[in-house]
Amino acid sequence: MIKKLNSDRFLRERILPDWYNDKGTTDFTRVDIQLYDIKFRLDELRDRIFLHALRLRHAITHTSSKQVKAELKLQERIVKGNLDNIEKLQKENAQARRQNMEKEYGKDFFNWDY
């Protein structure tokens, strides 16, 4: 079931809004739109890799061969490392979005963390 769900996924091409290239649109707004696009792509990638890690965990649990288990555990370690890298990139992206908003509106404009 999970394999079917993951195979049906596709990358969605995001279209920029019509006002993106207007003269009144600030560079901060353009950067913000691009940072949100990166956020959405990282979220989708994290979800896909998480499902892959879940399938690996299931395969490790239900495999009796020691050699196959060792290979699967190595793959799982690599996948978990990739998940950690994605989470680090997500934090950096959130920080960049916050800095962009602070440059445009000032430090005290937003009081919440995203």
Secondary structure, 3 states (H helix, E strand, C coil): CHHHHHHCCCCCCCCCCHHHHCCCCCHHHHHHHHHHHHHHHHHHHHHHHHHHHHHHHHHHHCCCCHHHHHHHHHHHHHHHHHHHHHHHHHHHHHHHHHHHHHHHHCCCCCCCCC
